[in-house]
Amino acid sequence: MSFNKSRGGAAVLGGGDELVLRGTISKKWTLLLCLASFCIGLIFTNRMWTMPEPKEIIRRSALEVNKMNLLSGDCAPKSHIMQVMEQKDIIGEVPRTQDAIQALDKTISNLEMELASAKASQEESELNGAPLSESTGKRRYFMVIGINTAFSSRKRRDSLRATWMPQGEKRRKLEEEKGIIIRFVIGHSATSGGILDRAIDAEDRKHGDFMRLDHVEGYLELAAKTKSFFVTALSMWDAEYYIKVDDDVHVNIATLGNILAKHRSKPRAYIGCMKSGPVLAQKGVRYHEPEYWKFGEWGNKYFRHATGQLYAISKDLASYISINQHVLHKYANEDVSLGAWFIGLDVEHVDDRRLCCGTQPDCEWKAQGGNVCAASFDWSCSGICKSADRMKEVHQRCGENDSAIWSAKF
């Protein structure tokens, strides 16, 4: 029994060790099997998971894009509409942008013109000895009226002094209170300092109403004289307007001032009676134009320009003439030359027929109707016929009241 028990016990004990051994072996094999499975899995994965070919990627991308397009088909029209609307907004902004650029260009142009004007005035004043207070703009005048005259026109000048042109204390008062300068404009003779020049010097000492130009007088040099007047007047007086008028024209100063005052908002104003006469190509006729071929075919007309008896220009245009005086071309006719200098600029052409009325009864009827003329002359004579004798009569019938200039507010 004991033997059996001991065998049985041994058997039991032996069976327990066997089970323990079996359990131990089972765990080791399990770990080995796991490691083996992991390695086999890696080998299998590396073999099976290969990178697709580039062509296959492109093909898949194309398919995916098509799918996206199909899925977003409802949104595509909206995107197109938004693009169209954006394009319309951009197109709509173009005119506004162009307007803004043009406005900026004009502003810059105005500033440049004012700067050049101030510089030109200072340079000219230094050369001509103009008073410092005038050249620096401390006193701003309203208008400078230059009466174009000649050595042989003493009687015409006296007729103006006796009618519409104030003298002595009245002229000084006109300058101080109204800012209006009036001067006879004349150059010098071919023989400077000769008898003709001395006669003008004596007349100027008596009346003190001349503006002397560095210019040789001559009928064929009227365009050059006009240019010299604007350059010299600009250097001597800082004014809003510069007016040229012939010495055989009757002028109502207050009416002229009221006309000009209405155009103060126009920086480049060219004011007068605008016309467009024929270009005269035939030699020997009055107002013959040697350079007629520049104006096109035979029989053509000039561009619009102010008639030469009286016209006014703003300070900016006078500055333009002063700055470019050496390159401005002169045609045979003075009024055509002035019009040519402005034809390519951004200039406001103002046509006012009150600046070219006829003498009585035309100006008389208009004055009686309350529409007083600013300037009167006879077209047949390009001025008042026999003006030295008739100026006083024209003034009595067509002139404004003596108090008009003093009550006027410019």
Secondary structure as GFF3:
##gff-version 3
##sequence-region A 1 410
A	DSSP	alpha_helix	2	48	.	.	.	ID=ss1
A	DSSP	alpha_helix	54	71	.	.	.	ID=ss2
A	DSSP	alpha_helix	76	128	.	.	.	ID=ss3
A	DSSP	alpha_helix	132	135	.	.	.	ID=ss4
A	DSSP	beta_strand	140	148	.	.	.	ID=ss5
A	DSSP	alpha_helix	154	161	.	.	.	ID=ss6
A	DSSP	alpha_helix	168	173	.	.	.	ID=ss7
A	DSSP	pi_helix	174	178	.	.	.	ID=ss8
A	DSSP	beta_strand	180	188	.	.	.	ID=ss9
A	DSSP	alpha_helix	195	207	.	.	.	ID=ss10
A	DSSP	beta_strand	210	216	.	.	.	ID=ss11
A	DSSP	three_ten_helix	219	221	.	.	.	ID=ss12
A	DSSP	alpha_helix	222	236	.	.	.	ID=ss13
A	DSSP	beta_strand	238	246	.	.	.	ID=ss14
A	DSSP	beta_strand	250	251	.	.	.	ID=ss15
A	DSSP	alpha_helix	253	261	.	.	.	ID=ss16
A	DSSP	beta_strand	269	275	.	.	.	ID=ss17
A	DSSP	three_ten_helix	292	295	.	.	.	ID=ss18
A	DSSP	beta_strand	305	314	.	.	.	ID=ss19
A	DSSP	alpha_helix	315	323	.	.	.	ID=ss20
A	DSSP	alpha_helix	334	342	.	.	.	ID=ss21
A	DSSP	beta_strand	348	351	.	.	.	ID=ss22
A	DSSP	three_ten_helix	353	355	.	.	.	ID=ss23
A	DSSP	alpha_helix	362	368	.	.	.	ID=ss24
A	DSSP	beta_strand	375	376	.	.	.	ID=ss25
A	DSSP	three_ten_helix	379	381	.	.	.	ID=ss26
A	DSSP	alpha_helix	387	398	.	.	.	ID=ss27
A	DSSP	alpha_helix	404	407	.	.	.	ID=ss28
###
